[in-house]
Amino acid sequence: GGGGGGGERYWREQSFVYLQVNPFDPRRKRMSVVVRMPDGRLKLLCKGADTAMMSILDEKRTPRSMVEATEAHLLAYARAGLRTLVVAERDLDSDAFEKWRARFVEASTVISEEERDRAVEHLVAELERGLVLLGATGVEDRLQERVPESIAQLRCAGMQVWMLTGDKEETAVSIARTCRLVEEGTHLVSLTGIKSAAELTERLAVCVAAARVAKEAASRSAGAGAGAGEGAVAGERADGAKDTELAAARKVGLVVDGASLVHALDGGVLEDAFFQLACECHVVVCCRATPLQKASLVRGVKVRERESVTLAIGDGTNDVSMLQTAHVGIGLHGNEGAQAVQASDFALGQFSFVVRLLLVHGHWCYHRMARLVLYMFYKNVVFVLLLFWYQFFCAYSGQLTIDPVYLIAFNLVFTVLPPFVLGVLDRDVSESSLLAHPELYGQGRLSTIYSHRAFWCSMLDVLWQSAAMFFIPMGTYWYSDEGMWYVGFLHNTVVIVVANCYAALVLKEWNWIAHAIIWGSTLFYFVFALIYSALPMTLLYGVATRAFGDPNFWLSLVLTTVAALLPRFLVTFVQPYYFPTPVDAVRFAELHPTSHESRARKASIISSARKKNAGSAYQQYDEDGERERSASRDVGARDYGSMDRPDSYATSL
């Protein structure tokens, strides 16, 4: 409504009575309501996607010129990045509607869910036919704050991002540009409007050839290192003006629609070829995709890229199946209901929060869990090996040198708290550094801390430490008069001290809680040993008192601790300086913020890590972590509009 000068009104209020609501269905791609008009007439009002609405119009009552004008408006709206809907109506007869509603109520009471849904869908389709076109709407679906920057950070971290949407092709590509995901020089190839498997096979061959040319051009340009050289190589390789443009693009983006996905996801050879192409493309935009197609795309990536972890982000009912299919589902709480939030693993209020969830908490979580798992293996295996070595000296009788109470209390009391410090409180890099350098996420994505190599290196360290903890105390009292329980008490003391000191070496961030737990656990052991040794009914009665007064005991304890931890100490403090990882370089820069050497090392190592991450070449970071944005334009084969917008990639929403 609106108003003019002098308070003149150009609108009026009317009341309508809802008689029937047919909610949106992903299969129908439309919804409708039956209302009673103020004059008593019944009218069906329907809105939905143009592909679902144009086919149910009454051609006799809807002029062809109006349909063509509406389609032109829809295309203009889509190129402007607006979400479009077609609106139509139909007059209903009261008696016919009452009979229809009686059948609808009867169908809604069918016990079998499958039969009920089929019957209801058939009745709704019967009502939604012979409509008269009213027009089309274009609504601006504004992006949330920091969406382009968030997607840029995720891709700089080495993540591959796809966009799965039910919007029109032009709308999807326009939104992708707005998100700045299609990089400068990206060549968009299209798999849209395909009606047969044969046509898909032919188009796939063209797209694969385009991707191969762009990939070769990218590798050659990287070797040449000069723009002029790239143009020369591209001109030699490409055949014709279009191929020259493609070779110069160096990156290929794929645009596919729901009609083409019907043939691409048939489960045969075409599906394998499609996913091979899609996984190699720098950009994938899936438009007009149904909820089942979204889930099938996620499932296809899970099956073929078994070492990858899929994450789906959505905010509507159409995204529920996709969220449940992915390894991790994130639901955004928005205006489209809470179904996506209820079906997800994580619920967020804004898309930009995903960056902090993954780059900060995801990095910290991997660091903590990887260190914790290795430490738990370490302290349990080293304790068992310490008991194992004694079997060579007791004729394999199974005799133990450690009091059973200490066997139980080792994991239950004396070393129970340090794992909590490693698994809950530890942080290797600050939050600001993780956000400034998304490349650090590669530590968890590539599993650099907890891997087969790291595990077996840890086991070799365990073998050395257990041997040092057993043989050095054994050699100290080999010719003495002390018995088995005395040496066993020294073994137990050594393994507890070394295990807690090992946790101190692994720990990256120290605070008063960490100091209290690690050193407090060690001190508590000595206090407990004195109290337990004073009890006459124990096997170690008087052992701790005598041992704590023996200089050889303390000398052996110190010597064994140093010998056992020396290899780990050298690795912990020498490796980050001479063979630093990106995380080590950033940590060193945090500890020495004014050092020119630390800043130079960090810039060099981060730059090297960036080149290894897929899809990070479009974004440059200086040594202070400030991002330099680059605007880009589409050089694709198809014309998706002439708007001068930054390009984007695709995000799965």
N, C-alpha and C positions, 0 to 999 in steps of 0.2 A: 504494500500500500504506500501511499505518499500523500502529500498535502501541498497546496498551493498558497498563494498570497491571500490575505484576508481570512484565513482559517477555513477556506473551502476544502472539502474532503473529496478525494477521488477513490475512496474505498468504502466498503461496508462489511459489517460482520455478518456471518451466516453460521448456522449450527447444522451439523450433519450427524446422523445416527449410524454408528458402526454396526453392521449386520454380520460381516464375515471378514476375517483377516487370513490371508494365505501368505505365510511368512516366506522369506527369501530361502531359496533352495539352490545349492551350488550347481545342481544338474540343470534346473530350469533357468538360472541366472536372472531371476526376476521375482517380484512380489506384487501382490494385489490386495485391494480391499473392496468390499461391497458396502456402499453407504446409501442411506435414504436422504434424498435431497429435500430442501425446505418445501418444495411443492409436492412432495410425496413420491416422486419418481425414484426408481432404483438405478444406480449407476455403478459400474465396475471401473475402478481406477487402477491402472497397472503401470509400473515402472521397472526398468531393467536395462541390461546391456543391449546395445544395438543389434548384435548378432542374434540375440534371443527374441527381440521385439519385432524386428522387421519381417520375420517369417510368419507372424501371427496376425498381421494387419489385414483388414478387409480391402482388397485392391479396388473394389468398385466404389467404396465410400471414401477412400483416401487417394487424392489426386497424385499422379506420378510426379508432377512438378514439386509438390510439397515434400515428397519422400527424397527427391534429389537435393532440394534445398536443405533439408534436415541433415542429410549425409554430408553435405559440404560444410555445414556448421559443426558437425561432430568432428570432422577432420581438422578444422581450424581450432576447435577447442582442444583437441588432443595434442596438436603441435604446440599449443600454448602451455601444455603441461596440466590441463584441467581434467578432472575425472568426470566422465560423461555418463548420462542416463537418457533413455528415451521414455517419454510419457505418452500413454494412450488411454482411451476410454471405450466403454461399451454400455449401451442402455439395456437394461434387463427387464423382463416381464416378471411381475410379482408372483404369479402362479408358478411359472417355470422355475423361478429361483427357490420357492418353498419346496417344490419337489426335489430340486437339486440338493438343497440343504438336508432334507430327510435322508437322501442317499449318502450324503457326506457323513452324517452322524452315524449311520449304520456301518459305513466303511471304517470309521474311526474306532469302532468297538470290536473289530476283528482281533482275535487273540494272537495269531501269528504276526510277529512284527514285520516280517518280510512281506507277507500278503497285505497287511494293513498299509504299509508304505506304498506298495504298488497300486492299491486301490485308490488311496488318497491322491497320489500323483496323477492317476488317470482322470479322476474327477476334476481336479484343479485345471488340468490341461483342457478339459472339455469346456470349462468356464472361460478360460483365458484364450479365446479365439474370436476372429472376426472383429478386431479392435479398430478404432478410428484414431489415427495419429494426431496427437496434440502438439508435440514439439520435442525439443531436446534441452537438457540442462548441462551446464558446465560449471563445476564447483572447484575452486582452488583448494588443493590438498597441500597445505603448507608444511614444509619440512620442520621438524623440531630443531631446536638450537644445536649447533655444532655437529650436525649430521655429516656434512662433507668432511670436516676435519677429523671426525671420529673414524669414518671409513678409511681415510687416508692413513691414519695411524695404524689401523688394523692391517691394512695391506702392507705397510712398511714393516710390520712385524713378521711378514712372510705368509700371511693368510690369503687363501684364495676365496674370493667373495662372488657369489652369484646372486642375481636378482630374479626372484620368482613372484610374479604378480598376475592378477586377473585383468589388469587394465589393457586398453588398446595398445597396439604396437607403437604408435606415435607418442602416446602418453608415457609409456614405459621408457622409451629412449629419451624423451624430454626430461623425465625425472632423473634418469641416469646421468644426464648432462648436469642437471642442477646439483646432483651429489658430487660432481667432479670425480667420477670414477673412470670414465673413458679418457685415457690419457691423450696427450697431444700426439698426433700421428697415428692413431689407432684406426685401422681399416675395419669397418663393420661389414660382415657378410651375413646374408639373410637366409634362413630356412623357414619361410612363412608361406602360407597358402598352399601347402603341398597336399595333394589329394590322392596320391597313390604311392606305393612302395617303390615302384620303378622311378618315379620322379624324385623321390627322396634319395635313392641311390645315386642318381645323376648329380643332384645338387650337393650331396656329401662329397663326391669326388672333386667338384669345383672348390668347395670350401677347404678340403684337405690340401689341395694344390696351393691355394692362397696362403694357408697357414705355413706350408713348407717354404714358400718363397719369402714370406716375411721373416721366418726364423733364420733362414740362410742370410738374408740381408742384415739382420740384427747381429749375427755372429761375425760377418765380414766387416760391418761398420765398427764393431768393438775392436777388431784387430787393426783396422786402418787408423781409427782414432781421429779422423778428420771428416768434416761434413762434405767437403768436395769429393773426397775419396768415396764416400758412401754413395753419392749421386752417380759416380762413374760406374761403380760396381753394380748398382741397381739397374742402370741403363743397359749394361751388358747382359745381365741375367734375365731381365723381364722381356716379355714379348708384347710390344705394343704399349700405348700410352697408359692403359689401365693397369697392366702388370708393372710398369715403371712406378706408378703411384703406389701400388701395393708393396713393392719391394722397398720403397722409401719409407713406408709406414712403419715397418719393422714389428708391429704388433697387430694382432687380429682379434676382433671381437665378434661374437656370435649372437645373432638375434633369432630366436625361434618362437613360434606361437603354438597354441594348444592343438590346432588342427594338424600341424606337422608332428607334434609329440605323439599323436595317436599311432602313427606309423613308426616313429623312432623308438617307442617303448613297447615294441611288440614281443620282446624277449628273444629275438633271433640275432642273426649276424648284423643286421642294421643297428640294433641297440648297442652292440659292442663298438661298432664304428662311430656311432653318434657320441658315445661317452668318451671314446678316445680323442675325438676332435674337440669336444667341449672341455676336457681336462687340459688340453694343450693351449686352448685359447686364453688370451689375457682378460677378456671380458665375455660374460655370458648373461644375456638378458632373455628371460622366458616370459612372454606375455600371453594373455588369454589362457593362462594355465588353470586347470581345475584343481581342487584340493587333492584329489587322488594322483594327479600328475605331479604335483609338488612333492608328495610323499614318495612317488616312484623315482623321481630325480634324486632325492636324498638317498633312497635305498640303493640306487644304482651306483652312486659314488661310494657308499659304504662297502658294497660288495667288491668293487674294482680297486679301490684305494684302501686296502686293509690296514695299512700303517697310518692312515689319516684318521683324524677325529672330526666328525661333522657336527656343526652347531647351527641350529635353525632359530630365527628370530621372527616373531609374528605378533600381531595385535588383534586379530579377528578370528571368527569362527572358521573361516576358510583355511586358517593356518594350523588348526589343531592336529590334523593327521600328520602334517609335516613336522610339527614340534615333537610328536610322539615317536616318529620314525628316526629322527636324528639321535646321535649319541647324547647330545645336550640340547635341551630346548629352553629358550628364553622368551617369556611372554611379556609384552609391553601393555601396561594398563592404560587404555585410552578410551575413546568415545564409542568403540565398537563392541563393548561388553567385556565381560571377565572370563569368557570361555578359554581364550588363549592363556591367560594367567593361570587358570585352574589346571590346565593340561601341561604346564611347563615345569621344568626343574627349578628355574629361577624366575622371579617376577621383578621387573624394573619399571620405573616411572617414565624414563626417557631413554631413547636410543643411545645417547652419549654416555650413559652410565655403563654401557657394555665395555667401553675402553678401560675404565678403572677396574671393572670386574675381571677382565682378562689380563691386561698388561700389568696390573698391580697385584691384585689378590691371586690371580692365576699364577703369576710368576712366583710370588711368595709361597703359595700352596705347593707348587712343584718342588721348590727348593727345600721346604720343610719336610715334605713327605719323602723325598729322595734321600735326604740326609738321615731322616729318622729310620727308614727301612734299612739302609746300610749299617747304621749304628746298632740296630736291634740284632741284625745278623752277626755283626762283629762281636758284641759283648756276650752273646750266647754261645757262639762257636768257639771263641777264645776260652771261655770257661770250661766247655766240654773237652777241648784239646788239652787243657791243663790237667784234667783228670786222666785223659787218655795216655799222656806221656808216662805216667807212673806205672801203667800196666807192664811196661818193659822191665820194671824193677820188682814186680811182685808176682812173677811167674804167671801173668795173665789171670790172676785169681779174681779180679773184680774188686779188690780191696781199694778203698778210698782213703785219702789222707786228710780230707776236710770233714769237719764235724757236720752231721746231718742238719743241724739247725742252721748252720751257715749256708749249706746247699739250698735250703728253702729260702732263706732271707736274702740271698744274693739278688734275685730278681724281684722279690716281694718287698724288700726294705731298702737295701743299701744302694741299689742302682735303679730304683723305680722312678725317681723324680727327674733326673737329667733328660730322659726322652721327652718329657713334657716341655722342657725348655726348647729342645730342638724342634719339636713338632708344633708348638704353639707360639712361641715368642721370637724365634730367630728370624732375622731379616738380613739379606746380604746386601741389598741396595735400597736406597731411600725411595719413597714414592715419587718425588719430583724427578729423580733421575730416570725411573722407569717410564714415566710419561714423556719425558723429553727424548728418550732413546728407545723407541719401540723395538728396535733390533734386539734388545736384551731378552725379549720374549722367546727368541730362538733357543735359549737354554732349555726351556721346557718342551718346546715344539720338536726339537731334535733330540731330546732326552740325553743331554750331555753329562748329567750328574749320575743318574741311575741307568746304567747300560751293562751289557755283558762284560765289556772291558773293565768298567769301573768295579763291577761285582767281583770278578776274579782277581783283579789287583788288590781289592780289599781282603779277599781270602788269603792271598799270598802274604799280605801284611799281618793277618791273623796268625798264620802259620809261624812267622818269625816271632811275633810277640809272645805267643804261647810257649814257644821253645825257650825264649829268653826268660820268661817268667818262671819256667820250671827248672831249667838247668842251672841258672845262676844261683838261686837259693839252695838247690841241691848240692852244688859244688861248694858253697860256703860252709855247709855243715856236714860234708862228706866224711871227714875224719873226726867229727866231734862226737860227744856222748848224747847229744840230743836225739830224741826219738821221732817216730813217724808223725805224731800229732803236733809236735813243735814245728817241724818243717812244713807240715800241712797248714798250720796257722799262718806261717810266713807266706806260703803260696796264696792263701785266701786274702791276706792283707794286700799283697802285691796286685792281684787281679782286680780288686775293688779300687785301689788307688789309680791303677793304670786305666781302668775303664772310665772313671770319672775325669781323669786328665785327658783322655782321648776325646771325650765329649767337649771339654774346654777347647781343644785344638780345632774341632770341627765347627764349633759355634762361631758365628760371624758377628753377632751384635751382643754386647755385654751391657747389662743393667744390674741394679741391685738384686732383682729377683734371681737372675742367673747366678750371680755370686753366692747368694744365700743358699740356693739349691745345690749347686755343684760342690762347693767347699763345705757347706753344712752337711751334706750326705757323707762326705769323707770323714769329717770330724765326728759325726754321730756314730760311725763304725767303730772308731777307737774308744769312744765312751762306752758303747755297747759291749765291746770286747772285754773291757775291764770289769764291767758288772757281771757279765756272763761267766768270766773266768773265776769270779769269786764264789760261785755256787758250787758246793762240794759234790752235788750229784751229777755234774756234767763231765764229759770226756776231757774237756780242756781246763779242768780245775787247776788254777795257778799258772797256766801256760802264758797267758797274756801278761800277767804281772812280771814273770821272769823274762819274757821276750822284750818288753819295753825297757827293761834295765840292761839289756845286752847291746853293746855298741855294734857288734857284728850284724845284729838284726837290722838296725837302722842303716848301716852301711850297705847291706845287701838290698834293702828296700829302695834306697836312693839309686844305687847302681843299676838295679833291675829296671826301675821305672825309666831311667834315662836311656838304657840300651833298648828297651822295648819300643819306646816312642820316638827314637831318633830318626828312623826312616820316615815316619809320618810327619815329624817336625820339619824335616828337610823339604818334603814335598809341599807341605802347607805354606811354607814361607819362601821357598826358592822358586817354585813353579809360577806363582802369580807375577813375579818380577821379571823372570827371564822368558817365560812362555805364557804370557797373559791371555786370558779369554776376554771377550768384550765386557763381561761382568767384572773381571779383575781390574780392567783398565778404568772403568767407571768408579769402582771402589777406591782405587788409588787416587783418582782425581778428587773424590770426596774427602779423603783423608788429607790431601795436600792441595787445597783449592788454589793456592797462589803459585804453585810450581809450574813453570813453563813446560818442563819435561812431562809432567803428568797430563797436561792438557794436550800436548802434541801426541803422546802415546794413545790417549783416548780417541782423538780425532782419527788417527790412522787405523786403529783397530775397529772402531765403529764403522768407518768407511768400508773396510774389508768385509765386515759382517753384513752391511747393507747390500753389497753386490751379490752375496750368496742368497739373500732372501728373494723369493719370487715376487715380482711385481713391485719392487721398491725403487726402481730407477727414476720414477717420476717425481719423487719427493727427495729433496736435499736438506740435510741438517748440517749446521755449522758446529764448531767445537763447543759452543755454549748451549747447544741443544735447541736453538731457535729454528723454527721451520720456515722455509721459504716456499710460499705457494706459487704454483705455476698455472696460469690459465691455458686452456687448450681448446681445440676446435675439432669437430668431427670431419674426418676425411673419408668417410665410408662410401661405399658404392651407391647406397640408396639415399634419397633426399628425405630427411626427417625434419625438415624445416630450416629456415634461414636465421633462427635466433642466434645471436652471438652470446652463448653461455659457456661457462666452463664445462668441460667434459666430466664424465663420471664413469664409474664402473658399476657393477650390479651388486646390490645387497639383497639377500634372500628374505623378503618380507611378504 
